[in-house]
């Protein structure tokens, strides 16, 4: 499940990585999929009421999500460095 703003942030980040190095955008998306699979299996502790965070291993991003029933809804993709994807939705 993706919030609309998160989908846009993911596409922007993937395009930026792909522009930097061919194939890197696909690797970023694969890492994000791995992270989402992981939070579905083992949700991390809350960082704010109803919100949780999963840091991507190879990329400078954190996925902000909430657990909805048995699924994880990705709310935002936050850059760990200034100036990249800092929008968060509710």
SERO-4910 file (N, C-alpha, C, O; in steps of 0.05 Angstrom, whole numbers):
BEGIN
 pado doro    nc1    nc2    nc3   cac1   cac2   cac3    cc1    cc2    cc3    oc1    oc2    oc3
  Unk    A     17    -23      0      0      0      0     18     25      0     36     27     16
  Unk    A     13     43    -18     29     68    -20     11     92    -18     -9     94    -31
  Unk    A     19    111     -1      6    137     -1     15    151    -27     38    147    -36
  Unk    A     -2    168    -39      5    181    -64     32    196    -63     48    194    -82
  Unk    A     37    211    -42     62    226    -40     86    207    -39    107    213    -50
  Unk    A     83    184    -25    105    165    -23    111    153    -51    134    150    -58
  Unk    A     91    148    -66     95    137    -93    111    157   -110    129    149   -125
  Unk    A    105    182   -108    119    203   -122    148    205   -113    167    208   -129
  Unk    A    152    204    -86    179    205    -75    196    182    -84    220    185    -90
  Unk    A    184    158    -85    198    134    -93    207    137   -123    230    131   -130
  Unk    A    188    146   -139    195    149   -168    217    170   -172    235    165   -188
  Unk    A    216    192   -157    237    212   -159    264    201   -151    284    206   -164
  Unk    A    265    187   -128    290    176   -119    301    156   -138    325    156   -144
  Unk    A    284    138   -149    293    118   -168    304    131   -193    325    122   -203
  Unk    A    291    151   -203    300    165   -227    327    179   -221    345    179   -238
  Unk    A    330    191   -198    355    204   -191    378    184   -189    400    190   -199
  Unk    A    373    161   -177    394    141   -176    401    130   -204    424    125   -210
  Unk    A    380    126   -220    385    116   -247    401    136   -264    417    128   -280
  Unk    A    395    162   -260    410    182   -275    440    183   -266    457    189   -282
  Unk    A    445    176   -241    472    176   -231    488    152   -241    511    155   -249
  Unk    A    474    129   -242    488    104   -251    467     85   -262    449     76   -248
  Unk    A    469     78   -288    450     59   -299    447     34   -283    467     21   -276
  Unk    A    422     26   -277    417      2   -261    413      8   -232    402     -8   -217
  Unk    A    423     31   -222    421     38   -194    393     43   -185    385     37   -163
  Unk    A    376     54   -203    348     59   -197    334     32   -192    318     31   -173
  Unk    A    339     12   -208    327    -14   -204    337    -27   -178    322    -40   -164
  Unk    A    362    -23   -172    373    -33   -146    360    -20   -122    354    -33   -102
  Unk    A    355      6   -125    341     21   -104    313     10    -99    305      5    -76
  Unk    A    299      6   -121    271     -5   -119    271    -34   -107    254    -40    -91
  Unk    A    291    -50   -114    294    -77   -103    299    -75    -73    288    -91    -58
  Unk    A    316    -57    -64    322    -54    -36    297    -44    -21    292    -53      2
  Unk    A    282    -26    -33    258    -17    -20    238    -40    -17    225    -42      3
  Unk    A    235    -56    -38    217    -79    -36    226    -98    -14    209   -109      1
  Unk    A    252   -103    -11    262   -120     10    255   -108     37    247   -123     56
  Unk    A    258    -82     40    252    -69     65    222    -71     72    215    -77     95
  Unk    A    205    -67     52    176    -69     56    169    -98     64    152   -102     82
  Unk    A    180   -118     51    175   -146     58    183   -151     87    169   -165    102
  Unk    A    206   -139     95    215   -142    123    197   -130    143    192   -142    164
  Unk    A    186   -106    137    168    -94    157    141   -108    158    128   -107    179
  Unk    A    133   -120    137    108   -136    138    112   -160    157     94   -167    172
  Unk    A    135   -172    156    141   -195    172    147   -188    201    139   -202    220
  Unk    A    161   -166    205    170   -158    232    169   -127    234    190   -114    231
  Unk    A    146   -116    240    144    -87    242    163    -76    264    166    -88    285
  Unk    A    176    -53    257    195    -41    276    179    -25    297    155    -20    294
  Unk    A    193    -16    317    181      0    338    171     27    327    182     37    308
  Unk    A    150     38    340    139     63    331    159     86    337    172     86    358
  Unk    A    160    106    319    176    130    323    159    153    330    168    174    340
  Unk    A    133    151    325    112    170    332     86    155    333     85    133    322
  Unk    A     66    166    346     40    150    347     31    141    319     25    158    302
  Unk    A     30    116    315     21    104    290     41    103    268     35     92    247
  Unk    A     65    114    272     85    114    251    110     98    258    118     98    282
  Unk    A    121     84    239    145     68    243    165     75    221    158     86    201
  Unk    A    190     67    226    211     74    206    228     49    201    234     33    218
  Unk    A    236     46    175    255     26    167    276     39    150    270     51    130
  Unk    A    301     36    159    324     48    144    331     29    121    333      5    125
  Unk    A    336     40     97    345     23     75    375     18     79    390     35     88
  Unk    A    384     -6     74    412    -14     79    432      0     61    451     11     70
  Unk    A    427     -1     35    447      9     15    442     38      6    459     49     -8
  Unk    A    420     50     14    413     76      4    407     95     27    399     86     48
  Unk    A    410    120     22    407    141     42    378    149     47    372    173     46
  Unk    A    361    130     51    333    135     55    321    119     78    332     97     84
  Unk    A    300    129     90    284    115    109    256    114     99    245    134     90
  Unk    A    243     90    101    215     87     94    199     92    120    203     79    140
  Unk    A    180    110    119    162    116    141    135    103    134    124    107    113
  Unk    A    125     86    152    101     71    146     84     67    171     93     73    194
  Unk    A     60     57    167     43     49    189     31     22    183     28     15    160
  Unk    A     25      7    204     14    -19    201    -17    -15    200    -29     -3    217
  Unk    A    -29    -26    179    -58    -25    175    -67    -54    172    -64    -66    151
  Unk    A    -79    -64    193    -88    -92    193    -63   -110    191    -45   -108    208
  Unk    A    -62   -126    170    -38   -143    167    -20   -133    145     -2   -147    135
  Unk    A    -23   -108    137     -7    -96    116      8    -72    126      2    -61    147
  Unk    A     28    -63    111     43    -39    117     36    -18     96     39    -23     72
  Unk    A     28      6    105     23     28     86     47     47     87     53     59    107
  Unk    A     61     49     64     84     67     62     73     96     60     59    103     42
  Unk    A     81    112     80     72    140     81     91    159     67     82    178     54
  Unk    A    116    155     71    136    174     60    163    160     57    169    140     70
  Unk    A    179    171     40    207    163     37    224    187     44    223    207     30
  Unk    A    239    185     66    255    208     75    284    204     70    295    182     76
  Unk    A    297    224     59    326    223     54    340    227     81    331    242     98
  Unk    A    362    213     84    379    216    108    399    239    105    415    244    123
  Unk    A    398    253     82    415    276     78    397    299     68    377    294     55
  Unk    A    404    324     74    388    347     68    382    350     38    399    345     21
  Unk    A    358    359     32    351    366      5    340    344    -13    335    349    -37
  Unk    A    335    320     -2    325    298    -18    300    286     -5    303    274     16
  Unk    A    277    289    -17    253    275     -9    245    278     20    247    258     36
  Unk    A    237    301     29    231    305     57    202    309     63    194    318     84
  Unk    A    184    303     44    156    306     47    144    283     62    151    260     57
  Unk    A    126    288     81    113    266     96     83    272     95     74    294     99
  Unk    A     67    251     91     38    253     91     26    239    115     41    226    130
  Unk    A      0    243    119    -13    229    142    -33    209    131    -46    196    147
***
